[in-house]
Structures are given as structure tokens and as C-alpha cells.
Amino acid sequence: MIFRTIIFNILFLLIFANIISAEEENILRIIQNTEDKFRLINDYEVKMSISVSIPAFRMPKKKYHVFFKQPNKIKIKSKGFGVLPRTGMFTSPKGNFDNLTNIEINHHAENLEENSIMLVGNLIVDSLSIDMPNDYAKLTFKPTVDVVVDTSMWVITGVTTKIDTIKIMEIHNKYGLVNNKYFLPIESKVEYFVKDARFTKWIKKDIGVLMGNKQNVKGDMVKGNITVSYKDYKVNQGISDLLFNK
């Protein structure tokens, strides 16, 4: 009887280990497929417009002409003062996933579109531009991130950052087919639900950068929206490296 119990326990552990291994392989496959799709585009240029809707803060719609070349070269041209915020929009999928730990598949995610899957991970706090008062505050500040991947296009369609169950930031990306070959974003909507003072400071700084350091976002921002529109893509035209050195 004891021998049979031991055998049963060993078999259970082996099956459980195989399930975990298969899950990890599936996660790596999802991330790699998304990364491979991103790497199909060697370079592109696109016209972007950004509008911001935030309490006690007004700004006109900003327009940008953006040039990108793998792996991480970016050139931004704009009329007037202002630069794009560091939102990770030009970072590769793998680069963004590298900011997460303990990534799992959420098998119980609700309201997902067809062919979509959700990955969940803990956000590495050091990846954010947030000043922590001490090490204890850093240890107790544990945001999580939900990432939705459309497996029919292998693109990231949604990102939600939360603390416990409270949403802090939510991103929704819409994609279009460019040159009958490449899926690229045509619109990104970023919504902030700011209830944490540390995130408020970080987001205000990012939006201040968007319009230039002379701009200040005053008051306690509770909710805000940023909409990014993309048009007139030119993909894999062979952008010269010299452009990025100017």
C-alpha cells in the first residue's frame, strides 16, 4: 500500500511538472511569435497625431513625423516644442515583456476577443521612472500587468496595469494591414486611472515631456486620456542610418 502511494505521488509530480513545463513553453512561444512579427519590419516612417484630455490641462493636438529602424533607432520631427513621451510604443514586444516577472497565462480572462490570449506578470518597478522614498516602499509597491495578444496577427492589442484590482493605466491598440503584409497600429488609446501619488507624479512628468518642460499638469489628476493616431506608413523603404545621426 505504501509503495503504491509512493508511485502515485511520483506520477502526480511528473504530470504536474510536465504541465508547468508545457505552460512555460507556451508563454515563450507567444512572446517569441509576437517578437518575430515585430522584427519583420526593418524600418518605417509614419505620421502621428496625439491628443490629450486631462482635467485642468489643455493642449492642442500635436503632430509628429516619426522614423524607426531596427533594432531601436528613432527620429522624431515635430512642429513647435515637444517630444513624444517614453511610453514604450517603439519598444519591441520582448523588450516590454522583459519588464515583467512571473509571467502566466490567464486561462479565466473574460471578455477577450476571438483568437486573443492574456498573459499576466508582475511589473519590475525599476522599469518605471518613479522615485521611491525607501526600500520598504519599493518592496510593497507591486503593480501587475495584463497583456492581451491577438494570435491571428501576433500583436499586442491591450495592456492594463493594476495595483491589486485597481486599474492604473489601460492601453488599447487597433491595427490595420499595411502594404497587404504588415499589421501596424492605426490608433492607440491610453487611459489613466490615477489613485496612487507615485503614479500621479510619473504620469504628470511624462505628459509634461509630451508638450515640453514648460508645461505643468496641475492638480490631482484622477483620470485622463491620450489618443495616438497613425497614418501614411512607409514600410521597409531602406531608411539611411545617417538620418538618425542628424
N, C-alpha and C positions, 0 to 999 in steps of 0.2 A: 504493500500500500504506500509506504514512504517512497519507495523507488518510483512508483507510478506518479506520485505527486511531484517529485523532483523533475521527472521527464516532462510533465505537463508544464511546469514553471519555466523550464528551459525553452520549450517550444513556444510558449507565450512571449517570452522575452525576445526570441528570434523573430517572431512575426511582428512584434511591436517595433523592433529595431528596423526591420525591412520597411514598415510603413513610414517611419520617420525618415529613413534614407530616401524613399521614393518622393516624399513631400519636399525634401530639400532639393532633390534633383529637379523637381517640377518648378520650384521657385527660381532656381538658377536658369532653367530653360526659358522661363517667362522673361526674366531680366535680360538674358542674352539675345533673345529674339527681338526684343524692343530696341536693344542697343544696335543690333545688326541692321535693323530697318533705318535707324537714325544715321548710321555710317554709310548707307547707300548714297547719301547726298554729300558730295565732296565740298561744294560751295554753293552759296545762293546770295542773291540780294532781294530785298523786299521793302516795300513802303509800308510804314506802320503809323497808326494814329492812336493816341492814348487819351482817354477822357477819365476824369476823376470826379467822384461825387462823395464828398466827405463833409460832415457837419462843421460849420464855422470855417470852411476853407473853400475858396473859389479859384479856379484856374481854367484858362481856355484849353480847348483840345490841342494837344501837341502832336506834331508830325515829324517823323524820322525816316531817314533812308539808311537802311542797315545792310551791311555786308558781313557775311560769315564764311569762314573757311576752316575746314577740319585741320587740327583737332579742336582748337579753341581760339582762333583769330577772329576778332570782331572790330569793325569800323562803323562808327555811327555819325551820321551827318544830320544836323537839325538847324532850323531857323530860330534865331534867338538863343537865349540861355537855357540850359537844362540838358540833363543826360538821363539815360534810362536807369531805373533802379536795378539793384542787384537781386533780381528775383529768381535767378536760375533758369530763365527762359532759353538761354543759349547753352546750357549745360547738358551734356549727354545723359540719357536715362541712367546709365550705370553710375555716372558721376553723382546724380541725385540719390540713387539707391545707396551709394556708399555713405551717405549721411544718416542712414538708418541701421539699427542693430536689431537682432532677434526678429527677423522678418518671417511672417507666417502668412498662409492663405486663409482668408476669412470665408469659410465654407457656409456661413449663415448670413452673409450680407444680403440686405433687402433692397428692392427697387433697382437692381442692376439691369442695364440694357442687355439685349441678346449678344452673345459672344464676349461678354465682359467678365472679368475676374478681379477680385480685390485682394491686394497684399497689404498687410498691416505691419508696422515696425515702430520701434522707439527712436525718436529723433535725438541725434547726438547734439547736445546743447552747444558744444564748441563750434558747430557749423553755423550758428546764428551770431549776429553782431549784437549780442546782449551782454551788458556788464553786470556781473553778479557781485553782490556785496561781500560774500564769503563762500567758502567751500560747502558749507551746510546748505545754503540756498541753492547752490548748483546741484547738489545731490538730490534735493527734494523737488526740483523743477523737472518734471518728466513728461514732456509732450509726446503724444503718439501721432502717427501719420497713417492715413488710409490712402492708398494709391489704386486707382481703377485703371486697368489696362484693357483696351479693346483688342482681342486676339484675332479679329478679322483683318485689322490694319497693323497690329502691333505698335500701337501708340498709346500714350498716357492721356486719358480723357478727363480724369478728375483727381484732385489731391485735397484732402481735408486734414488739417492739423487740429488736434484737440488736447485739452488737459482734462483727464478723466473723461466725462461725457460731454463737456462743454466745448463747442466749436470756437476756434480762434481764427482760423482762416480757411477759406474754401475756394478752390480753383476749378473752373470748368473750361475745357478746351473743345472747340469744334474744328473739324478737319475737312479739307477739300482735296480733290485729286488734281495735281498739277502735272502738266505735260503727259496726261494719261498714264502716269507711272508712279508719282511720288505723293504720299499723303503728308500734307503740311497744314499747320494751323491757319485758320482764316479768322478765328475770333477766340480770345481768351477773356474770361470774366473772373476777376478776383474779388472776393467779398470778405471783409474783415469783421469779426465779432469780438471786439476788444474788451475784455473784462480783467485783464491782468496788466498791472502797471509796467512790468518789464517788457511785455509785447507792445504796449502803447508807445513806449519810448523808441523801440526798434522800428515800428511801422512809421511813426512820425518822421524819423530820420530818413527812412527810405523814400518817403513821399517828398520830403524836403529836397533830397537829391534829384528827384524827378524833375522839379521845377527850378532847381538852383538853390544854393545855400542861403540866398536872401529870403527865401520863403519860409514861413513858420506856420505849422499847424497848431492852432491854439485850442485850448480847452481839452477836456477828456473825451477823446474820440471813442464812441461806443460802437458805431457801425459805419462802414464805408465801402465804396465800390470803385473798382478800376476796370475799365474795359479797353482791351487792346484789339485793334483790327489790323489785319494783314491783307495786302493786295499787291498785284503786279510782281509776282515772283519771277525771278530768272534763276534757273537751277542748272548747276554744273556747266557754267559758261567759261570756266577756267580763269577765275579772278587771280590777278597777279599778286604775289606777296608784297610787291612794292607799295600797293595801296594801303597796307596796314602799317607801313613804316612812316607814313606821312604824318 
